[in-house]
Amino acid sequence: MSEQREQREVREHREPRGGFNKKRRGKRRKVCSFCVDKVKTVDYKDINRLGRYVSERGKILPRRITGNCAAHQRAVTVAIKNSRVVALMPYTTEI
C-alpha cells in the first residue's frame, strides 16, 4: 500500500510529458511606428525613415520583423519601390 502511495507522489511531482511546466511568455508585440506617429501617408522621399525597413542586402523587411500594420507595410513597400525607381535608394548593395 505504501509503495503505491510513493509512486503516486512521484508522479505528481514530475513535469507533464509534453515539455516544460513553465508558462510561456511570448515576445512583446511590436507597434507600428507610422500609427504611433500618426503619419497619414508614407513619403517615398523620406529615405531616412524608409531605410529602416530595408535589410543590408537591399531586401524589404517583412511585417513580422518591422512590426508595421498591414496597411502601412503595403505603403512602405510601394514607397521603397518608388524611391528605387527615382534612384533615391539602391536596389541592392555593392558586392
Contacts in CASP RR format, 6 or more apart in sequence:
PFRMAT RR
TARGET T0000
AUTHOR 0000-0000-0000
METHOD contacts of the structure
MODEL  1
MSEQREQREVREHREPRGGFNKKRRGKRRKVCSFCVDKVKTVDYKDINRL
GRYVSERGKILPRRITGNCAAHQRAVTVAIKNSRVVALMPYTTEI
15 21 0 8 1.000
30 66 0 8 1.000
30 67 0 8 1.000
31 67 0 8 1.000
32 67 0 8 1.000
32 68 0 8 1.000
32 69 0 8 1.000
32 72 0 8 1.000
33 68 0 8 1.000
34 42 0 8 1.000
34 68 0 8 1.000
34 69 0 8 1.000
34 72 0 8 1.000
34 75 0 8 1.000
34 76 0 8 1.000
35 69 0 8 1.000
35 72 0 8 1.000
39 72 0 8 1.000
41 75 0 8 1.000
42 49 0 8 1.000
42 50 0 8 1.000
42 72 0 8 1.000
42 75 0 8 1.000
42 76 0 8 1.000
42 78 0 8 1.000
42 79 0 8 1.000
43 49 0 8 1.000
43 79 0 8 1.000
44 50 0 8 1.000
44 78 0 8 1.000
44 79 0 8 1.000
44 80 0 8 1.000
44 82 0 8 1.000
44 83 0 8 1.000
44 86 0 8 1.000
44 88 0 8 1.000
45 83 0 8 1.000
45 88 0 8 1.000
46 79 0 8 1.000
47 83 0 8 1.000
47 88 0 8 1.000
47 89 0 8 1.000
50 76 0 8 1.000
50 79 0 8 1.000
50 80 0 8 1.000
50 83 0 8 1.000
50 89 0 8 1.000
51 80 0 8 1.000
51 89 0 8 1.000
52 66 0 8 1.000
53 60 0 8 1.000
53 61 0 8 1.000
53 66 0 8 1.000
53 68 0 8 1.000
53 76 0 8 1.000
53 80 0 8 1.000
54 60 0 8 1.000
54 61 0 8 1.000
54 80 0 8 1.000
54 89 0 8 1.000
55 61 0 8 1.000
56 93 0 8 1.000
57 92 0 8 1.000
57 93 0 8 1.000
58 90 0 8 1.000
58 91 0 8 1.000
58 92 0 8 1.000
58 93 0 8 1.000
60 76 0 8 1.000
60 77 0 8 1.000
60 80 0 8 1.000
63 70 0 8 1.000
63 73 0 8 1.000
66 73 0 8 1.000
66 76 0 8 1.000
68 76 0 8 1.000
80 89 0 8 1.000
83 89 0 8 1.000
84 90 0 8 1.000
84 91 0 8 1.000
END
